[in-house]
Amino acid sequence: MTINSAMYEYGSKSSIIRELFAYGLERKKIVGEDKVYDFSLGNPSIPAPPQVKEALLGLLEEPAEALHGYSPASGDPQVRQTLAESVNRRFGTHFTADNFYMTVGAAASLNICIQATVCEGDEYITFAPFFPEYAVWVENAGAKLKITPADIKDFQIDFEKFESLITPHTKGMIINSPNNPSGVVYSEETIERLSELLRAKEQEYGTVIYLISDEPYREIVYDGLTVPYVPNYYADTLVCYSYSKSLSLPGERIGYIIVPDEVADSKRVMAAVAGAGRALGFVCAPVLFQRVAALCADVPTDIEAYARNRELLYNGLTEIGYECVRPQGAFYLFVKSPVPDANEFSECAKRHDVLIVPSDSFGCEGYARVSYCVSEQMIVNSLPAFREILEELRK
């Protein structure tokens, strides 16, 4: 039987994150739930806010045909208008329903934007460390993904290395801020400098260079930090958003794409977005949760538990002797491996029933991602094991 070999490769080799998570489920059956410290998955531990339940209960009183039928392929027009007005209030933009395309989460949003923009011979650039699936989505669209090495001083952008990767074949780039896995937020200075460089390259090459802003962690930031809203800095920006983290709804797969009017030939781009959604089968996002998103558009994200976990884990690990990147947002701690090989670090941790993700798949060697969207008690209970891991590796 002949099958698509590329799809076979994607399906037969799961990501290291999913492998660790699956291992943890089996290990818990043997030693007990409370004996495995699983920091592998970015699965929000904070319950969805009460407004989500209230919205659901209210919606379920409506006639079934209105609630469970199809919406237009791009999403319910009233939902899109409500979300546009919410974004406008927060960021001083002037979007309407026509700028929005509802999707099944940020993964669909990114896939659609990449597919909509890629032509033969095109290249995309991203910045290490980055979410590993970017490579899958870009390659599946028929493009090449170039990776800008991480600037480990502060995990902002190394512009010298980045500029050397831009060519006339560069169709766009993907940024993720707050960042998974480092927890770093790109500063306004970084976004301004990136925008200036891209405008200069567009003019030099006579092309459009798209900036895809992957924003599922936008609301999860600490210490009063502000995340720059990228379309306000660079015209050719496509925004990919998900409510998985802000409303703790990862399993509901609801998000959106914004194509601002300022994007070059924006109506044609939006038509390509709709076409990519059609080709990929990402049409008519779940109507019930489109409606929930609209009703909860202005509900603030509860980050207190994540903020406490951040302090508990960061302080606990640095006191033990680990070197960590202090997170400014998201819910990940990027820990420097005590040995050169991050996979050795992860395997040693596994022997102590601590599950952490080695950084190689994020395009940055020598670190591990520790997801702290877990219970406080798990963090407290894991610290002696982290101490034993460090002692073992130092020997």
C-alpha distance (Angstrom), angle and dihedral (degrees) to the residues before:
residue distance angle dihedral
M1 . . .
T2 3.81 . .
I3 3.79 117.0 .
N4 3.80 135.8 168.8
S5 3.81 103.4 -78.3
A6 3.81 94.1 -157.4
M7 3.81 91.2 53.3
Y8 3.81 89.8 47.0
E9 3.80 89.7 54.7
Y10 3.82 92.0 50.1
G11 3.79 92.3 47.2
S12 3.79 99.8 42.5
K13 3.80 95.1 49.5
S14 3.77 113.0 55.3
S15 3.79 120.5 -163.3
I16 3.80 118.7 -89.1
I17 3.82 87.8 -115.4
R18 3.80 92.0 58.9
E19 3.81 91.9 42.3
L20 3.80 91.4 55.4
F21 3.79 92.1 45.9
A22 3.82 91.7 50.8
Y23 3.83 90.4 47.0
G24 3.81 89.3 51.8
L25 3.80 92.6 53.5
E26 3.82 90.9 53.8
R27 3.80 93.8 42.5
K28 3.82 91.6 53.1
K29 3.80 89.4 58.4
I30 3.80 88.4 59.4
V31 3.81 105.1 39.9
G32 3.81 101.9 18.5
E33 3.81 136.3 -95.2
D34 3.80 94.2 -88.1
K35 3.81 94.6 50.5
V36 3.81 97.0 62.8
Y37 3.81 117.5 73.2
D38 3.78 103.0 -156.5
F39 3.82 112.4 -169.2
S40 3.81 93.9 155.6
L41 3.79 106.5 100.9
G42 3.83 132.2 59.5
N43 3.80 92.0 -136.7
P44 3.85 110.0 145.6
S45 3.81 113.0 -116.8
I46 3.81 93.8 -167.4
P47 3.82 110.8 92.5
A48 3.78 118.8 -118.2
P49 3.83 109.8 -87.8
P50 3.82 116.3 -92.9
Q51 3.81 89.9 -109.5
V52 3.80 88.3 69.9
K53 3.80 91.9 58.3
E54 3.79 90.9 44.5
A55 3.80 90.6 50.8
L56 3.80 92.0 48.6
L57 3.79 94.2 48.6
G58 3.79 91.2 48.9
L59 3.79 93.2 47.5
L60 3.79 92.7 49.0
E61 3.80 88.7 64.0
E62 3.80 89.6 64.9
P63 3.83 122.2 94.0
A64 3.80 111.2 -77.8
E65 3.79 94.0 -126.5
A66 3.81 90.3 57.7
L67 3.78 93.5 46.4
H68 3.78 104.8 40.1
G69 3.79 102.8 32.3
Y70 3.78 125.9 101.2
S71 3.77 121.7 -80.1
P72 3.81 121.8 -151.9
A73 3.82 110.8 -69.4
S74 3.82 92.1 -101.5
G75 3.80 93.6 47.5
D76 3.79 139.8 -91.9
P77 3.85 107.8 -39.8
Q78 3.82 93.5 -139.6
V79 3.80 91.4 49.3
R80 3.79 90.7 50.9
Q81 3.81 91.7 48.5
T82 3.81 91.9 49.1
L83 3.80 91.4 50.5
A84 3.79 91.0 46.9
E85 3.80 91.1 53.9
S86 3.81 90.9 48.6
V87 3.82 92.6 51.3
N88 3.82 90.4 45.8
R89 3.81 91.6 54.3
R90 3.78 92.3 49.7
F91 3.79 101.5 41.9
G92 3.79 107.2 22.8
T93 3.81 93.4 -113.5
H94 3.82 128.2 140.3
F95 3.81 103.9 -136.3
T96 3.80 126.1 152.8
A97 3.79 133.2 -167.3
D98 3.80 88.3 -85.0
N99 3.81 90.7 67.1
F100 3.83 93.0 57.6
Y101 3.80 132.5 80.8
M102 3.83 115.3 -176.6
T103 3.80 115.7 -136.0
V104 3.78 143.1 180.0
G105 3.81 94.5 -100.4
A106 3.79 134.7 -54.5
A107 3.81 93.4 -61.6
A108 3.80 89.8 62.8
S109 3.81 90.7 43.4
L110 3.80 92.7 54.7
N111 3.79 93.4 43.1
I112 3.79 91.3 51.5
C113 3.82 94.7 47.4
I114 3.79 92.6 48.7
Q115 3.81 93.5 46.3
A116 3.81 91.1 45.8
T117 3.81 94.2 54.8
V118 3.82 106.5 33.3
C119 3.79 121.4 102.0
E120 3.80 128.4 175.7
G121 3.80 112.7 -63.2
D122 3.81 94.9 15.7
E123 3.79 125.7 142.9
Y124 3.79 133.1 -154.0
I125 3.79 125.4 -158.9
T126 3.78 128.6 -152.1
F127 3.79 134.5 176.0
A128 3.79 126.0 -114.3
P129 2.91 128.4 -90.0
F130 3.80 93.3 47.3
F131 3.82 140.4 153.0
P132 3.85 104.6 -83.6
E133 3.82 95.7 -134.1
Y134 3.81 90.1 70.2
A135 3.79 87.4 79.2
V136 3.81 92.2 52.0
W137 3.80 93.7 49.6
V138 3.81 95.9 45.6
E139 3.81 93.6 45.6
N140 3.80 91.8 46.4
A141 3.81 88.7 55.1
G142 3.80 88.7 56.6
A143 3.80 96.7 -107.1
K144 3.79 133.5 116.1
L145 3.81 122.1 -113.0
K146 3.79 116.7 -143.3
I147 3.79 118.1 -164.7
T148 3.80 124.4 -144.4
P149 3.83 106.9 -145.8
A150 3.80 116.0 -114.9
D151 3.77 120.5 -96.5
I152 3.81 96.5 -135.4
K153 3.81 92.6 -168.8
D154 3.81 92.2 78.2
F155 3.83 106.1 -20.1
Q156 3.78 92.3 -116.5
I157 3.84 116.6 126.0
D158 3.80 122.0 -61.2
F159 3.80 94.8 -140.5
E160 3.80 96.3 -172.5
K161 3.81 91.7 57.1
F162 3.80 91.6 40.3
E163 3.79 95.3 52.2
S164 3.80 90.7 51.6
L165 3.82 89.0 61.6
I166 3.82 97.1 53.1
T167 3.81 114.5 100.4
P168 3.81 136.6 159.7
H169 3.83 85.1 -89.0
T170 3.81 92.5 62.0
K171 3.80 107.1 116.6
G172 3.77 96.3 173.3
M173 3.75 150.8 -48.7
I174 3.78 138.2 -116.2
I175 3.78 122.9 -133.8
N176 3.79 127.5 -176.5
S177 3.80 118.4 -162.8
P178 3.01 124.6 -164.7
N179 3.75 80.2 38.4
N180 3.76 131.2 -128.4
P181 3.05 112.6 -126.6
S182 3.84 105.3 12.7
G183 3.82 100.3 43.5
V184 3.82 88.8 -136.2
V185 3.83 121.1 142.4
Y186 3.79 117.3 -144.4
S187 3.80 108.1 -119.2
E188 3.79 124.5 -126.1
E189 3.80 87.6 -109.6
T190 3.82 90.0 56.1
I191 3.83 93.4 48.2
E192 3.82 92.0 46.6
R193 3.80 92.5 49.5
L194 3.81 91.4 46.3
S195 3.80 90.8 50.4
E196 3.79 93.1 49.2
L197 3.79 91.9 49.6
L198 3.81 93.3 48.8
R199 3.81 92.5 48.5
A200 3.80 89.5 51.3
K201 3.82 91.7 49.5
E202 3.81 92.0 47.6
Q203 3.79 88.7 54.2
E204 3.82 93.2 44.2
Y205 3.80 94.8 50.3
G206 3.80 98.7 31.0
T207 3.81 89.7 -127.9
V208 3.79 139.3 115.0
I209 3.81 115.1 -109.2
Y210 3.80 112.8 -163.5
L211 3.78 121.6 -146.5
I212 3.81 110.2 -153.5
S213 3.79 109.5 -159.7
D214 3.82 111.1 -157.4
E215 3.82 104.1 -158.1
P216 3.83 115.0 170.3
Y217 3.83 91.9 127.0
R218 3.82 97.0 45.8
E219 3.82 94.9 118.9
I220 3.80 96.4 43.7
V221 3.80 102.6 85.5
Y222 3.79 133.0 129.5
D223 3.79 141.4 -143.9
G224 3.81 93.7 28.5
L225 3.79 92.1 -66.4
T226 3.82 119.0 165.3
V227 3.80 120.6 -139.2
P228 3.84 109.9 -144.3
Y229 3.82 111.7 -119.4
V230 3.79 99.9 -126.5
P231 3.86 100.4 -150.7
N232 3.81 87.7 61.7
Y233 3.82 88.8 62.4
Y234 3.80 105.6 34.6
A235 3.80 125.3 34.7
D236 3.82 99.7 -151.8
T237 3.80 94.7 60.2
L238 3.80 125.4 134.6
V239 3.81 114.0 -163.2
C240 3.81 120.8 -145.9
Y241 3.80 114.0 -167.9
S242 3.80 137.8 174.4
Y243 3.81 134.7 -171.9
S244 3.82 90.3 -146.7
K245 3.79 93.6 104.1
S246 3.82 105.9 21.4
L247 3.84 93.5 53.2
S248 3.84 96.6 21.9
L249 3.81 92.1 -116.7
P250 3.82 104.5 131.7
G251 3.78 94.4 142.2
E252 3.79 94.3 51.5
R253 3.83 92.7 64.3
I254 3.79 100.6 -147.4
G255 3.80 127.2 151.4
Y256 3.78 143.4 117.1
I257 3.79 148.2 -128.3
I258 3.80 122.6 -130.4
V259 3.80 119.2 -154.8
P260 3.84 104.6 -173.8
D261 3.81 119.8 -146.2
E262 3.81 87.2 -119.4
V263 3.82 91.3 68.3
A264 3.80 109.4 105.3
D265 3.82 109.0 -93.7
S266 3.81 87.9 -4.5
K267 3.81 97.2 179.0
R268 3.80 90.6 54.8
V269 3.81 89.8 47.6
M270 3.81 91.1 50.6
A271 3.80 89.3 50.1
A272 3.83 88.7 52.6
V273 3.82 89.2 49.1
A274 3.81 89.2 52.9
G275 3.80 89.9 46.7
A276 3.81 92.6 50.2
G277 3.80 89.4 48.7
R278 3.79 88.6 52.7
A279 3.80 94.2 46.7
L280 3.81 92.6 48.2
G281 3.80 94.2 43.0
F282 3.82 92.9 -116.4
V283 3.80 96.4 134.7
C284 3.79 130.7 128.7
A285 3.81 100.3 16.9
P286 3.85 113.5 -142.4
V287 3.79 103.7 -60.4
L288 3.80 96.8 -151.0
F289 3.79 91.2 57.7
Q290 3.77 93.8 40.6
R291 3.80 84.5 61.3
V292 3.82 92.3 45.2
A293 3.81 90.2 51.6
A294 3.79 90.6 53.1
L295 3.82 93.4 48.5
C296 3.82 91.2 47.5
A297 3.81 98.3 38.3
D298 3.81 93.5 118.5
V299 3.81 98.5 36.2
P300 3.82 108.1 125.4
T301 3.79 118.6 -121.7
D302 3.80 114.9 -113.7
I303 3.80 105.2 -132.0
E304 3.82 100.0 159.5
A305 3.81 94.4 102.4
Y306 3.82 91.4 47.5
A307 3.81 90.2 48.3
R308 3.81 90.8 52.3
N309 3.80 91.5 46.9
R310 3.79 90.6 49.5
E311 3.81 92.0 55.5
L312 3.79 93.4 42.5
L313 3.80 94.9 50.3
Y314 3.81 98.3 36.9
N315 3.82 93.5 47.4
G316 3.79 92.6 41.7
L317 3.79 95.4 51.4
T318 3.80 96.8 41.5
E319 3.82 90.3 49.5
I320 3.81 89.0 53.1
G321 3.81 89.1 52.2
Y322 3.79 106.6 -95.3
E323 3.79 121.6 136.1
C324 3.82 111.7 -132.1
V325 3.79 139.8 177.8
R326 3.82 105.4 -119.1
P327 3.83 105.9 -124.0
Q328 3.79 118.6 -126.3
G329 3.80 93.3 -176.2
A330 3.82 146.9 -7.4
F331 3.82 116.1 45.3
Y332 3.80 104.8 -85.2
L333 3.78 132.1 106.9
F334 3.82 115.2 -153.3
V335 3.80 106.0 -148.9
K336 3.80 123.1 -166.2
S337 3.77 110.5 -123.8
P338 3.82 113.5 -115.0
V339 3.84 87.1 -138.8
P340 3.82 127.8 44.2
D341 3.82 94.0 -109.5
A342 3.82 111.7 69.2
N343 3.82 90.0 -165.4
E344 3.82 89.3 60.5
F345 3.83 87.8 51.2
S346 3.81 91.2 50.7
E347 3.81 93.3 46.6
C348 3.80 91.9 49.2
A349 3.81 89.3 49.9
K350 3.81 89.1 50.2
R351 3.80 90.2 57.7
H352 3.80 86.4 58.5
D353 3.83 91.5 47.1
V354 3.80 92.3 -108.4
L355 3.79 112.4 131.2
I356 3.81 115.7 -154.6
V357 3.81 128.9 157.6
P358 3.84 118.3 -116.3
S359 3.78 112.1 -129.2
D360 3.81 100.3 -129.7
S361 3.81 92.1 92.9
F362 3.82 88.0 53.5
G363 3.80 89.7 59.9
C364 3.79 94.4 -108.3
E365 3.79 122.4 96.2
G366 3.78 126.7 -146.8
Y367 3.82 102.7 37.1
A368 3.79 139.8 84.5
R369 3.79 130.0 -145.2
V370 3.80 116.3 -128.5
S371 3.80 112.6 -168.6
Y372 3.81 110.3 -148.6
C373 3.80 98.9 -172.2
V374 3.81 85.8 112.2
S375 3.79 135.9 99.6
E376 3.80 119.2 -65.3
Q377 3.79 89.3 -126.2
M378 3.79 91.8 58.3
I379 3.80 90.5 54.0
V380 3.82 91.5 49.2
N381 3.80 92.4 47.3
S382 3.82 93.0 47.3
L383 3.80 97.6 55.0
P384 3.85 96.0 82.8
A385 3.82 88.2 52.2
F386 3.81 90.7 50.4
R387 3.81 88.0 52.6
E388 3.81 91.0 51.7
I389 3.80 90.8 48.9
L390 3.80 92.2 53.7
E391 3.80 92.1 46.6
E392 3.80 91.2 50.4
L393 3.79 94.0 48.8
R394 3.81 93.1 46.7
K395 3.78 89.8 56.0
